[in-house]
Amino acid sequence: MLYELIGIVRPGNLAEVKEIVLTAGQLVLQQGGVIRSVANWGVFALPKAISKHQMRHFNGHYFVMRYDAGASTQEAVRSTLALDPRVIRSSSVKLGDGKLETLSRFGQVRWDRTG
């Protein structure tokens, strides 16, 4: 299955974002998955303030990762990110069923900064 993971990490340190993406990517690869793309969207204001780990966050560093893997891998990535105190929020969405014609509909991850 093709999944899209959108993660929001506390801003301020790009090395933390890289480390979190690396951890998630290694989990996918260790369980036989394939990473299709990774995109760094940068720091943006959150739609509303989020309290996490006794801190209140108003901004977050966004990243997107698309990967092919099974449901158990997606669950492992989700639970690993949920336990990391640097992650403010993350969400995974199943984009397709893994068939080639379905996968070909999805191009690069885009971000419209004008909207």
Backbone bond lengths (Angstrom), bond angles and torsions (degrees), N, CA, C in turn:
res aa  C-N    CA-C-N  psi(-1)  N-CA   C-N-CA  omega(-1)  CA-C   N-CA-C  phi
1 M - - - 1.445 - - 1.524 109.77 -
2 L 1.300 115.62 146.48 1.459 121.41 177.49 1.522 108.42 -94.14
3 Y 1.330 115.89 124.90 1.459 121.79 179.76 1.519 109.23 -119.46
4 E 1.334 115.24 151.40 1.455 121.78 172.11 1.520 107.52 -121.75
5 L 1.316 115.39 121.58 1.461 122.35 179.19 1.518 108.27 -104.75
6 I 1.319 116.59 124.38 1.459 121.69 173.25 1.520 106.61 -112.28
7 G 1.317 115.73 122.16 1.454 120.67 -178.51 1.513 111.26 -119.98
8 I 1.323 115.12 146.67 1.462 121.54 175.79 1.522 106.89 -123.14
9 V 1.317 115.34 119.60 1.460 122.60 -176.90 1.520 108.04 -112.06
10 R 1.338 116.56 149.88 1.465 118.52 178.17 1.530 109.00 -59.63
11 P 1.322 117.00 135.58 1.465 120.66 -173.90 1.521 112.03 -76.88
12 G 1.325 114.99 166.64 1.454 119.87 173.64 1.505 114.43 118.57
13 N 1.329 118.36 -29.08 1.453 119.89 -176.25 1.525 109.13 -137.28
14 L 1.323 116.70 106.75 1.459 121.60 -179.17 1.528 111.62 -64.90
15 A 1.333 117.31 -29.42 1.464 120.58 178.95 1.530 111.05 -62.70
16 E 1.333 117.25 -34.88 1.466 120.21 177.15 1.519 111.11 -64.30
17 V 1.323 116.40 -41.38 1.465 120.90 179.61 1.521 109.54 -63.21
18 K 1.333 116.65 -45.77 1.463 120.72 179.21 1.525 111.16 -60.88
19 E 1.319 116.71 -40.51 1.461 121.00 -179.59 1.530 111.43 -65.92
20 I 1.313 117.32 -39.83 1.465 121.23 179.42 1.525 110.50 -67.84
21 V 1.334 117.17 -43.16 1.468 120.73 177.53 1.524 110.03 -64.03
22 L 1.324 117.27 -40.00 1.464 121.29 177.83 1.523 111.16 -62.46
23 T 1.323 117.33 -42.92 1.463 121.45 178.42 1.521 111.15 -62.10
24 A 1.327 116.89 -46.43 1.465 120.69 179.11 1.524 110.57 -64.42
25 G 1.325 116.93 -41.92 1.461 120.85 179.08 1.513 112.78 -64.10
26 Q 1.325 116.96 -41.07 1.465 120.33 178.02 1.516 111.36 -64.35
27 L 1.317 117.55 -37.72 1.465 120.78 176.25 1.525 110.98 -60.38
28 V 1.320 116.17 -44.88 1.465 120.71 179.83 1.529 110.16 -62.41
29 L 1.334 116.60 -47.10 1.460 120.51 -177.43 1.526 112.50 -67.55
30 Q 1.328 117.87 -38.46 1.465 121.21 179.80 1.517 112.22 -63.87
31 Q 1.321 116.60 -28.46 1.459 119.89 -178.35 1.524 111.98 -99.09
32 G 1.336 116.91 18.22 1.457 121.10 173.36 1.507 115.61 85.98
33 G 1.319 118.08 13.95 1.457 121.26 179.76 1.518 111.94 -87.66
34 V 1.319 116.12 175.06 1.461 123.26 179.61 1.525 108.05 -129.05
35 I 1.328 116.53 129.96 1.458 121.04 177.32 1.523 107.92 -89.05
36 R 1.328 116.41 123.14 1.469 121.71 -177.94 1.521 111.95 -89.36
37 S 1.322 118.04 -40.69 1.464 120.21 179.27 1.520 110.20 -163.70
38 V 1.324 114.06 154.83 1.465 122.12 174.42 1.522 106.23 -134.02
39 A 1.321 116.53 132.74 1.465 121.02 179.36 1.522 109.55 -131.45
40 N 1.327 115.18 136.41 1.457 122.40 176.89 1.524 107.32 -101.14
41 W 1.317 116.94 113.62 1.462 120.39 -178.19 1.523 112.33 -89.88
42 G 1.313 118.34 -16.68 1.452 120.81 178.22 1.522 113.18 91.62
43 V 1.331 115.31 -167.77 1.462 122.02 -175.19 1.528 109.69 -95.30
44 F 1.334 114.91 129.97 1.463 121.80 178.02 1.519 109.14 -139.39
45 A 1.325 115.05 159.71 1.462 120.37 174.30 1.525 108.63 -69.37
46 L 1.317 116.52 140.70 1.458 121.16 176.75 1.527 108.93 -75.34
47 P 1.330 118.13 150.45 1.468 119.75 178.33 1.527 112.91 -57.25
48 K 1.326 115.98 -34.69 1.463 121.29 173.30 1.520 107.35 -149.21
49 A 1.304 116.47 157.81 1.462 120.83 -179.25 1.528 109.96 -62.90
50 I 1.340 116.07 139.20 1.462 121.84 -178.67 1.521 108.57 -121.58
51 S 1.318 116.31 130.05 1.461 121.49 174.56 1.519 108.41 -97.21
52 K 1.331 115.51 124.66 1.459 120.73 -179.51 1.515 108.13 -148.95
53 H 1.320 116.90 130.36 1.466 123.29 179.02 1.530 111.38 53.63
54 Q 1.304 116.34 48.26 1.460 125.18 176.32 1.530 113.10 60.54
55 M 1.330 115.91 26.15 1.463 121.27 175.82 1.519 108.37 -129.86
56 R 1.315 115.80 149.34 1.461 120.40 177.42 1.528 107.48 -107.71
57 H 1.329 116.15 124.60 1.462 121.63 -175.67 1.527 110.06 -110.43
58 F 1.327 115.66 134.90 1.460 122.25 177.66 1.530 111.30 -113.68
59 N 1.331 116.92 -21.07 1.466 123.42 178.70 1.520 108.45 -128.68
60 G 1.319 115.56 157.89 1.454 119.89 177.95 1.515 111.18 -150.81
61 H 1.320 115.60 152.63 1.463 122.15 176.67 1.525 107.63 -95.58
62 Y 1.327 116.59 115.08 1.462 122.40 -174.31 1.530 110.83 -92.99
63 F 1.344 116.23 142.92 1.461 121.72 169.70 1.521 108.47 -142.72
64 V 1.333 115.51 157.18 1.462 122.03 179.65 1.519 108.03 -131.24
65 M 1.328 116.16 135.60 1.458 121.08 176.28 1.524 108.49 -133.30
66 R 1.322 116.49 126.87 1.467 121.45 174.14 1.512 108.31 -104.76
67 Y 1.326 115.70 134.98 1.462 119.29 -178.61 1.521 110.65 -150.54
68 D 1.335 114.63 152.55 1.466 122.52 173.46 1.513 107.50 -100.87
69 A 1.322 116.45 126.52 1.461 120.84 179.13 1.522 109.03 -168.03
70 G 1.309 115.11 173.38 1.452 120.63 177.18 1.519 111.59 -82.92
71 A 1.315 114.91 173.26 1.468 120.48 -178.69 1.522 111.72 -64.82
72 S 1.330 117.56 -33.84 1.468 119.89 -179.91 1.528 110.94 -67.32
73 T 1.323 117.37 -35.29 1.463 121.10 177.03 1.520 110.55 -67.07
74 Q 1.316 116.15 -42.97 1.460 120.66 178.57 1.523 110.12 -60.54
75 E 1.309 116.91 -41.62 1.467 121.32 178.40 1.527 110.94 -64.58
76 A 1.339 117.37 -39.81 1.468 121.22 178.92 1.527 110.97 -64.82
77 V 1.322 117.11 -42.39 1.469 120.90 178.16 1.523 109.85 -64.00
78 R 1.324 116.42 -44.74 1.465 120.85 -179.52 1.524 111.61 -60.73
79 S 1.321 117.00 -46.23 1.468 119.78 -177.93 1.528 111.76 -70.10
80 T 1.325 117.85 -34.87 1.465 120.75 177.87 1.525 110.93 -65.28
81 L 1.327 116.81 -44.25 1.466 119.73 179.24 1.525 111.70 -68.29
82 A 1.321 117.12 -32.91 1.469 120.23 179.53 1.529 111.40 -65.99
83 L 1.325 117.19 -29.10 1.465 120.89 -179.13 1.529 113.55 -85.09
84 D 1.319 117.72 -15.09 1.460 121.32 -177.47 1.530 109.64 -78.97
85 P 1.329 118.65 121.85 1.470 120.49 -177.31 1.530 113.75 -69.44
86 R 1.328 117.91 -15.03 1.469 120.69 179.40 1.522 112.22 -80.38
87 V 1.335 116.87 -18.40 1.461 121.55 -177.97 1.525 109.04 -86.68
88 I 1.323 116.30 124.42 1.460 121.30 178.07 1.521 109.78 -80.73
89 R 1.326 116.31 -46.54 1.459 121.02 -178.55 1.519 108.20 -159.16
90 S 1.336 116.75 147.96 1.464 121.24 173.14 1.519 108.67 -145.97
91 S 1.320 114.63 153.30 1.455 120.05 -179.23 1.521 109.09 -149.09
92 S 1.327 116.27 137.72 1.463 121.72 176.68 1.516 109.32 -115.91
93 V 1.323 114.71 140.06 1.455 121.44 179.14 1.524 107.83 -129.17
94 K 1.335 116.41 133.69 1.458 120.16 175.79 1.524 107.78 -81.20
95 L 1.342 116.06 121.94 1.458 120.63 -176.99 1.520 112.94 -95.27
96 G 1.314 117.92 -29.53 1.458 119.12 -175.74 1.505 112.18 -158.10
97 D 1.320 114.11 177.08 1.456 120.64 -175.98 1.520 113.11 -96.26
98 G 1.322 118.34 4.18 1.452 121.46 177.60 1.519 113.98 92.88
99 K 1.322 118.64 -2.19 1.460 121.26 178.89 1.523 109.62 -82.73
100 L 1.324 115.54 147.69 1.460 121.04 -173.10 1.523 112.73 -59.42
101 E 1.332 117.70 -42.25 1.469 118.59 -178.83 1.524 111.82 -66.51
102 T 1.324 117.20 -30.33 1.465 120.21 176.37 1.525 110.45 -72.24
103 L 1.335 116.57 -43.32 1.459 120.85 -177.89 1.524 111.86 -65.90
104 S 1.324 117.21 -30.93 1.462 120.00 -177.00 1.534 112.34 -69.52
105 R 1.326 118.08 -17.41 1.470 120.67 178.90 1.517 112.55 -72.61
106 F 1.325 117.01 -24.35 1.461 120.81 -175.83 1.519 109.60 -96.48
107 G 1.323 116.24 120.67 1.453 121.15 178.36 1.517 110.13 -96.54
108 Q 1.322 114.80 -145.30 1.453 120.32 178.88 1.522 110.41 -68.87
109 V 1.310 115.25 154.20 1.459 120.86 174.27 1.520 107.24 -75.01
110 R 1.325 116.58 123.43 1.462 120.67 -178.13 1.516 110.30 -114.19
111 W 1.302 114.50 153.75 1.461 120.30 177.04 1.514 107.34 -135.47
112 D 1.325 116.83 119.91 1.455 122.12 179.67 1.524 108.17 -92.23
113 R 1.308 116.69 103.92 1.464 121.07 -176.78 1.524 112.44 -81.01
114 T 1.325 118.07 -6.48 1.460 120.41 -177.99 1.516 112.34 -87.31
115 G 1.363 117.53 -22.10 1.445 123.63 -171.41 1.442 117.26 -68.08
